Amino acid sequence: MAKLTFFYDLSSPWTYLAFNNIQAILAETGAKVTWRPFLVGGVFNAVNQSVYAARSNPSDPKVQHNFTWLHEWASLANLKLDFPTKHHPVKSVLPMRACCALEDDQQALHAFSKAAFDAYFAHGQNIDDPQVVADIAESVGVEGEALIQRTSEQDVKDRLRANTEEAIVKGAYGSPTMIVNDGQLYFGNDQLPLVRQALIAG
């Protein structure tokens, strides 16, 4: 059976698209997926600081085109996209720690991540707000207050750091980073056809 490791950060709009678009590929190929939350800011700080320079100049034609393409990709995928909002760029440490607290239960992690992506990108909510995160958790059957408490515990903090360091070692420079069969790395929503091809071949 082919395997896919999907490293992701809930603050990334391209990951919102890829997370939703890859579901059909997983169903088609029968691949086993591991959802792996990480902190994309940590990746940027380590290997891709040029991202910050690009953000500092929103009038740059490349930045403007990226936003246009982002909305076109969302329309193509039939996904609602309210972005950017006043919360952008959102601090994602809290929600990514929440994901790490759920990582051992992949089904719960998937459900929480889907709801969190929708909350931020489809409905413009602030996922850096503990109450918003707790409400998202409750909406998928996870006890919200307990999850928020878990985000302050050292083992959860350590897991987020370890996942981020693992992604960097494996060559990640942004979100989503997708690795097929512990080998080939793919990046971004636009590379999903290549991910599909690799999963079928694998």
Number of C-alpha atoms within 10 A of each C-alpha: 11 17 20 23 18 24 25 26 26 30 26 21 23 20 23 27 24 25 21 15 17 17 11 11 18 18 10 12 17 14 19 16 17 16 23 23 30 31 27 28 21 18 20 18 13 12 14 15 14 10 14 12 9 13 12 9 12 11 10 11 10 12 14 13 10 11 15 11 12 18 18 14 18 18 12 9 13 11 18 13 21 15 17 13 14 10 14 13 11 16 17 21 21 18 28 27 27 29 29 26 24 21 19 11 12 15 12 17 23 18 16 24 27 17 18 27 25 20 18 27 24 16 15 18 19 21 26 18 14 19 14 18 25 21 17 24 25 15 15 17 12 18 14 21 15 11 21 20 13 18 21 14 12 9 14 20 19 13 17 23 17 14 17 23 18 14 25 19 9 15 15 24 21 25 29 28 25 29 24 21 17 12 12 12 16 20 22 16 24 13 12 17 12 12 23 19 12 18 22 15 9 13
